[in-house]
Amino acid sequence: MILYNVVNTEMPSINQQKVSEWVREVAASYQRHVGDINFIFVDDEEILRVNRQFIGHDYYTDHIGFDYSSGTTISGDIYIGVDTVLTNSQKLSCAYIEELHRVIIHGVLHLCGIDDKGPGERAIMEAAEDKALKLWKNSI
């Protein structure tokens, strides 16, 4: 089950049913099944609190994921800092909703086993994001 929640912010204007279908399609492309995924949209102060408390980092970020996946079933909590997503969209000169979709699928790709911290991994993640975003654009 895919759930959408908010803390200290309004729910972003996304089509939750279509996003859920897209998440399942992307997961299936990595031979994964969707278990329980909880998207939690939060303001900057909440993402900072979560980052400090659970990760030990003292800065704002666009997302933080907690992976509870087992075998081929992906599950997790994905916190999305909507204020930082907005700031990043402005810096990148792209629409907020496009950046939000990128961050949503970025979190899902982490659950599918794609990392972006090691040498060469960032390019792999970006290619996976681009591929997933093409699926999204073809579905709307």
C-alpha positions as CSV (number, residue, x, y, z in Angstrom):
1,M,0.0,0.0,0.0
2,I,1.3,3.5,-0.9
3,L,0.3,6.2,1.5
4,Y,0.6,10.0,1.3
5,N,0.9,12.1,4.5
6,V,1.9,15.6,5.5
7,V,3.6,17.2,8.5
8,N,3.6,21.0,8.8
9,T,2.8,21.6,5.2
10,E,0.0,21.2,2.7
11,M,-0.4,18.1,0.5
12,P,1.3,18.8,-2.8
13,S,-1.0,18.9,-5.8
14,I,-0.1,15.4,-7.2
15,N,-2.4,12.7,-8.7
16,Q,-1.8,10.1,-6.0
17,Q,-3.4,7.3,-8.0
18,K,-1.2,8.0,-11.0
19,V,1.9,8.4,-8.9
20,S,1.2,5.1,-7.2
21,E,0.7,3.4,-10.5
22,W,4.0,4.9,-11.7
23,V,5.9,3.8,-8.6
24,R,4.6,0.2,-9.1
25,E,5.7,0.4,-12.8
26,V,9.2,1.6,-11.9
27,A,9.6,-1.0,-9.2
28,A,8.5,-3.7,-11.6
29,S,11.1,-2.6,-14.1
30,Y,13.7,-3.5,-11.4
31,Q,11.9,-6.9,-10.6
32,R,10.5,-5.4,-7.4
33,H,7.1,-5.5,-5.9
34,V,5.6,-2.6,-3.8
35,G,4.9,-3.4,-0.2
36,D,4.2,-0.5,2.1
37,I,5.6,2.9,1.0
38,N,4.8,6.0,3.1
39,F,5.5,9.3,1.4
40,I,5.7,12.0,4.1
41,F,5.7,15.6,2.7
42,V,7.3,17.9,5.3
43,D,8.4,21.5,5.7
44,D,12.1,22.5,6.1
45,E,12.0,22.5,9.9
46,E,10.7,18.9,10.0
47,I,13.2,17.6,7.4
48,L,15.9,19.2,9.4
49,R,14.6,17.6,12.6
50,V,14.5,14.2,11.0
51,N,17.9,14.7,9.5
52,R,19.4,15.6,12.9
53,Q,17.6,12.9,14.9
54,F,18.0,9.9,12.6
55,I,20.9,10.7,10.2
56,G,23.0,13.0,12.4
57,H,23.3,15.7,9.7
58,D,22.6,19.3,10.5
59,Y,21.2,20.6,7.1
60,Y,18.1,20.8,5.0
61,T,17.6,18.2,2.3
62,D,15.0,17.3,-0.3
63,H,14.5,13.8,0.9
64,I,15.3,11.2,3.6
65,G,14.5,7.6,3.1
66,F,14.1,4.7,5.6
67,D,14.3,1.4,3.8
68,Y,12.3,-1.5,5.2
69,S,12.5,-3.7,2.1
70,S,12.8,-7.4,2.2
71,G,13.7,-9.6,-0.7
72,T,12.0,-8.3,-3.8
73,T,9.4,-6.3,-1.9
74,I,10.2,-2.7,-1.4
75,S,8.9,-0.8,1.6
76,G,9.9,2.3,3.4
77,D,9.2,5.8,4.6
78,I,10.3,8.6,2.3
79,Y,10.3,12.0,3.8
80,I,10.2,14.8,1.2
81,G,11.2,18.3,2.1
82,V,8.8,20.3,-0.1
83,D,10.5,23.7,0.8
84,T,13.9,22.4,-0.4
85,V,12.3,20.8,-3.5
86,L,10.9,24.3,-4.3
87,T,14.3,25.9,-3.7
88,N,16.0,23.3,-5.9
89,S,13.5,23.7,-8.7
90,Q,14.2,27.4,-8.8
91,K,17.9,26.9,-8.8
92,L,17.5,24.3,-11.6
93,S,15.0,26.5,-13.5
94,C,12.5,23.7,-13.7
95,A,8.9,23.4,-12.6
96,Y,8.3,22.6,-9.0
97,I,6.1,19.6,-9.9
98,E,8.9,18.2,-12.2
99,E,11.4,18.4,-9.4
100,L,8.9,16.9,-6.9
101,H,8.3,13.9,-9.2
102,R,12.1,13.5,-9.5
103,V,12.5,13.4,-5.7
104,I,9.6,11.0,-5.3
105,I,11.1,8.5,-7.8
106,H,14.6,9.1,-6.4
107,G,13.4,7.7,-3.1
108,V,11.8,4.8,-4.8
109,L,14.9,4.0,-6.7
110,H,16.8,3.9,-3.5
111,L,14.3,1.3,-2.2
112,C,15.0,-0.7,-5.5
113,G,18.7,-0.9,-4.5
114,I,20.2,2.0,-6.5
115,D,22.7,4.1,-4.5
116,D,24.2,7.5,-5.4
117,K,27.1,8.0,-2.9
118,G,29.9,5.9,-4.3
119,P,32.2,6.4,-7.3
120,G,30.1,6.5,-10.5
121,E,26.9,5.8,-8.7
122,R,25.5,9.3,-9.1
123,A,25.5,8.9,-12.9
124,I,23.7,5.6,-12.6
125,M,21.0,7.2,-10.3
126,E,20.5,10.1,-12.7
127,A,20.1,7.7,-15.6
128,A,17.6,5.7,-13.6
129,E,15.7,8.9,-12.7
130,D,15.6,10.0,-16.3
131,K,14.3,6.6,-17.4
132,A,11.6,6.7,-14.8
133,L,10.6,10.3,-15.6
134,K,10.2,9.3,-19.2
135,L,7.7,6.6,-18.1
136,W,5.9,9.3,-16.1
137,K,5.7,11.7,-19.0
138,N,4.4,8.8,-21.3
139,S,1.7,8.0,-18.8
140,I,0.1,11.5,-18.5
